[in-house]
Amino acid sequence: LALLSLSSKAADAATFTRGFVDDVWFDTLPAAPVTQQWLARTRATGAKLAQIEVDWTSVEPNAPQPGASPTNPSAPQFSFAMIDQRVEELAAAGLTPVFLVSDAPRWAEGNGGTKADYAVGGYEPDAKAFGQMAQALAERYSGAYPNPLAPGSNLPRVRYMQAWAEANTSFHLSPQWMRVKGKTVNTGAIIYRELLNAFYAGV
């Protein structure tokens, strides 16, 4: 019975996938020796996944210009060079990249927020624009998109993507609560639902 119990526990443990998130891998670009050291240490723990924080405000700082596609990853409003390198570093180290996408650019936020709200990119983000950016992101990292710096090869595939971070906190998404017709409404949940549905549809 004891042996059977140990066997069962081992089987359960084998289903657990370890992952990490830490910008220590990417403190210096292009990759410095310390970055490679931390990637090797991460792999040595048996970890399979490593999360990359994709700031929407960094990859699409400006709204699409008239005539520019809002979903084409090669459109001029997008800037994916840093993400390209991070994904390649992780893939080369034998780790599976995971995207965490949040922090809206000012052009994609609503009006009426405070300076602090806008500083973190979380005031009423435009769900439609978020979904369009997600579509561009998914296409670029589909595994079939040409690597602009290595002709004849494609960028690695990213299979896992998360829409927004800690959406239940006002530091990341606001307003969380509003008074509507005399009632307190959990607007944060409503905003996040719209973001999540648009992101999922885009991907």
Contacts in CASP RR format, 6 or more apart in sequence:
PFRMAT RR
TARGET T0000
AUTHOR 0000-0000-0000
METHOD contacts of the structure
MODEL  1
LALLSLSSKAADAATFTRGFVDDVWFDTLPAAPVTQQWLARTRATGAKLA
QIEVDWTSVEPNAPQPGASPTNPSAPQFSFAMIDQRVEELAAAGLTPVFL
VSDAPRWAEGNGGTKADYAVGGYEPDAKAFGQMAQALAERYSGAYPNPLA
PGSNLPRVRYMQAWAEANTSFHLSPQWMRVKGKTVNTGAIIYRELLNAFY
AGV
17 48 0 8 1.000
17 49 0 8 1.000
18 45 0 8 1.000
18 46 0 8 1.000
18 47 0 8 1.000
18 48 0 8 1.000
18 49 0 8 1.000
19 47 0 8 1.000
19 48 0 8 1.000
19 49 0 8 1.000
19 50 0 8 1.000
19 51 0 8 1.000
19 98 0 8 1.000
20 42 0 8 1.000
20 45 0 8 1.000
20 47 0 8 1.000
20 49 0 8 1.000
20 50 0 8 1.000
20 51 0 8 1.000
21 50 0 8 1.000
21 51 0 8 1.000
21 53 0 8 1.000
21 100 0 8 1.000
22 38 0 8 1.000
23 53 0 8 1.000
24 34 0 8 1.000
24 35 0 8 1.000
24 38 0 8 1.000
25 35 0 8 1.000
25 38 0 8 1.000
25 39 0 8 1.000
25 42 0 8 1.000
25 50 0 8 1.000
25 86 0 8 1.000
25 89 0 8 1.000
25 90 0 8 1.000
26 35 0 8 1.000
26 52 0 8 1.000
26 86 0 8 1.000
26 89 0 8 1.000
27 34 0 8 1.000
27 35 0 8 1.000
28 34 0 8 1.000
28 35 0 8 1.000
29 82 0 8 1.000
29 85 0 8 1.000
29 86 0 8 1.000
30 85 0 8 1.000
31 85 0 8 1.000
31 89 0 8 1.000
35 89 0 8 1.000
36 93 0 8 1.000
39 50 0 8 1.000
39 89 0 8 1.000
39 90 0 8 1.000
39 93 0 8 1.000
39 95 0 8 1.000
40 93 0 8 1.000
42 50 0 8 1.000
42 93 0 8 1.000
42 95 0 8 1.000
43 93 0 8 1.000
43 94 0 8 1.000
43 95 0 8 1.000
47 95 0 8 1.000
48 95 0 8 1.000
48 96 0 8 1.000
49 95 0 8 1.000
49 96 0 8 1.000
49 97 0 8 1.000
49 98 0 8 1.000
49 160 0 8 1.000
50 90 0 8 1.000
50 95 0 8 1.000
50 96 0 8 1.000
50 97 0 8 1.000
50 98 0 8 1.000
51 97 0 8 1.000
51 98 0 8 1.000
51 99 0 8 1.000
51 100 0 8 1.000
51 162 0 8 1.000
52 83 0 8 1.000
52 86 0 8 1.000
52 87 0 8 1.000
52 90 0 8 1.000
52 97 0 8 1.000
52 98 0 8 1.000
52 99 0 8 1.000
52 100 0 8 1.000
53 100 0 8 1.000
53 102 0 8 1.000
53 165 0 8 1.000
54 83 0 8 1.000
54 99 0 8 1.000
54 100 0 8 1.000
54 101 0 8 1.000
54 102 0 8 1.000
54 137 0 8 1.000
55 102 0 8 1.000
55 103 0 8 1.000
56 101 0 8 1.000
56 102 0 8 1.000
56 103 0 8 1.000
56 104 0 8 1.000
56 105 0 8 1.000
56 108 0 8 1.000
56 125 0 8 1.000
56 130 0 8 1.000
56 133 0 8 1.000
57 103 0 8 1.000
57 104 0 8 1.000
57 105 0 8 1.000
57 106 0 8 1.000
57 121 0 8 1.000
58 79 0 8 1.000
58 82 0 8 1.000
58 103 0 8 1.000
59 78 0 8 1.000
59 79 0 8 1.000
59 80 0 8 1.000
59 83 0 8 1.000
59 133 0 8 1.000
59 137 0 8 1.000
60 77 0 8 1.000
60 78 0 8 1.000
60 79 0 8 1.000
60 105 0 8 1.000
60 108 0 8 1.000
60 133 0 8 1.000
61 77 0 8 1.000
61 79 0 8 1.000
61 105 0 8 1.000
62 77 0 8 1.000
62 105 0 8 1.000
62 107 0 8 1.000
63 77 0 8 1.000
63 105 0 8 1.000
63 107 0 8 1.000
63 108 0 8 1.000
63 129 0 8 1.000
64 70 0 8 1.000
64 75 0 8 1.000
64 77 0 8 1.000
65 76 0 8 1.000
65 77 0 8 1.000
68 75 0 8 1.000
68 76 0 8 1.000
68 77 0 8 1.000
69 75 0 8 1.000
70 129 0 8 1.000
70 132 0 8 1.000
70 133 0 8 1.000
70 136 0 8 1.000
71 132 0 8 1.000
71 135 0 8 1.000
71 136 0 8 1.000
71 139 0 8 1.000
71 202 0 8 1.000
72 136 0 8 1.000
72 139 0 8 1.000
73 80 0 8 1.000
73 136 0 8 1.000
73 137 0 8 1.000
73 139 0 8 1.000
73 140 0 8 1.000
73 145 0 8 1.000
75 136 0 8 1.000
78 136 0 8 1.000
80 140 0 8 1.000
84 147 0 8 1.000
84 148 0 8 1.000
84 149 0 8 1.000
84 155 0 8 1.000
86 97 0 8 1.000
87 97 0 8 1.000
87 141 0 8 1.000
87 155 0 8 1.000
87 156 0 8 1.000
87 158 0 8 1.000
88 147 0 8 1.000
88 155 0 8 1.000
88 156 0 8 1.000
90 96 0 8 1.000
90 97 0 8 1.000
90 156 0 8 1.000
91 97 0 8 1.000
91 156 0 8 1.000
96 159 0 8 1.000
96 160 0 8 1.000
97 141 0 8 1.000
97 156 0 8 1.000
97 158 0 8 1.000
97 160 0 8 1.000
98 158 0 8 1.000
98 160 0 8 1.000
98 161 0 8 1.000
98 162 0 8 1.000
99 137 0 8 1.000
99 141 0 8 1.000
99 158 0 8 1.000
99 160 0 8 1.000
99 161 0 8 1.000
99 162 0 8 1.000
100 162 0 8 1.000
100 165 0 8 1.000
101 133 0 8 1.000
101 134 0 8 1.000
101 137 0 8 1.000
101 161 0 8 1.000
101 162 0 8 1.000
101 163 0 8 1.000
101 164 0 8 1.000
101 199 0 8 1.000
102 122 0 8 1.000
102 163 0 8 1.000
102 164 0 8 1.000
102 165 0 8 1.000
102 172 0 8 1.000
103 120 0 8 1.000
103 121 0 8 1.000
103 122 0 8 1.000
104 121 0 8 1.000
104 122 0 8 1.000
104 123 0 8 1.000
104 125 0 8 1.000
104 126 0 8 1.000
104 129 0 8 1.000
104 130 0 8 1.000
105 121 0 8 1.000
106 118 0 8 1.000
106 121 0 8 1.000
108 125 0 8 1.000
108 126 0 8 1.000
108 129 0 8 1.000
108 130 0 8 1.000
109 117 0 8 1.000
109 118 0 8 1.000
109 121 0 8 1.000
109 122 0 8 1.000
109 123 0 8 1.000
109 124 0 8 1.000
109 125 0 8 1.000
109 126 0 8 1.000
110 123 0 8 1.000
110 124 0 8 1.000
110 125 0 8 1.000
110 126 0 8 1.000
112 123 0 8 1.000
113 123 0 8 1.000
113 124 0 8 1.000
113 174 0 8 1.000
114 123 0 8 1.000
117 123 0 8 1.000
117 174 0 8 1.000
120 171 0 8 1.000
120 172 0 8 1.000
122 172 0 8 1.000
122 173 0 8 1.000
122 174 0 8 1.000
123 174 0 8 1.000
123 175 0 8 1.000
124 174 0 8 1.000
124 175 0 8 1.000
124 191 0 8 1.000
125 173 0 8 1.000
125 191 0 8 1.000
125 195 0 8 1.000
127 191 0 8 1.000
127 194 0 8 1.000
127 195 0 8 1.000
127 197 0 8 1.000
127 198 0 8 1.000
128 198 0 8 1.000
130 163 0 8 1.000
130 195 0 8 1.000
130 198 0 8 1.000
130 199 0 8 1.000
131 198 0 8 1.000
131 199 0 8 1.000
131 201 0 8 1.000
131 202 0 8 1.000
132 202 0 8 1.000
134 161 0 8 1.000
134 163 0 8 1.000
134 198 0 8 1.000
134 199 0 8 1.000
134 200 0 8 1.000
134 202 0 8 1.000
134 203 0 8 1.000
135 202 0 8 1.000
135 203 0 8 1.000
137 161 0 8 1.000
137 203 0 8 1.000
138 161 0 8 1.000
138 202 0 8 1.000
138 203 0 8 1.000
139 145 0 8 1.000
140 155 0 8 1.000
141 155 0 8 1.000
141 156 0 8 1.000
141 157 0 8 1.000
141 158 0 8 1.000
142 157 0 8 1.000
143 154 0 8 1.000
143 155 0 8 1.000
143 156 0 8 1.000
143 157 0 8 1.000
144 154 0 8 1.000
145 154 0 8 1.000
145 155 0 8 1.000
146 152 0 8 1.000
146 153 0 8 1.000
146 154 0 8 1.000
146 155 0 8 1.000
147 153 0 8 1.000
147 154 0 8 1.000
147 155 0 8 1.000
161 199 0 8 1.000
161 203 0 8 1.000
163 195 0 8 1.000
163 196 0 8 1.000
163 199 0 8 1.000
163 200 0 8 1.000
164 172 0 8 1.000
164 173 0 8 1.000
164 192 0 8 1.000
164 195 0 8 1.000
164 196 0 8 1.000
164 199 0 8 1.000
165 172 0 8 1.000
166 172 0 8 1.000
166 173 0 8 1.000
167 173 0 8 1.000
167 188 0 8 1.000
167 191 0 8 1.000
167 192 0 8 1.000
167 195 0 8 1.000
168 176 0 8 1.000
168 188 0 8 1.000
168 189 0 8 1.000
168 192 0 8 1.000
169 176 0 8 1.000
170 176 0 8 1.000
173 188 0 8 1.000
173 191 0 8 1.000
173 192 0 8 1.000
174 188 0 8 1.000
175 187 0 8 1.000
175 188 0 8 1.000
176 186 0 8 1.000
176 187 0 8 1.000
176 188 0 8 1.000
177 184 0 8 1.000
177 185 0 8 1.000
177 186 0 8 1.000
177 187 0 8 1.000
177 188 0 8 1.000
178 184 0 8 1.000
178 185 0 8 1.000
178 187 0 8 1.000
179 185 0 8 1.000
END
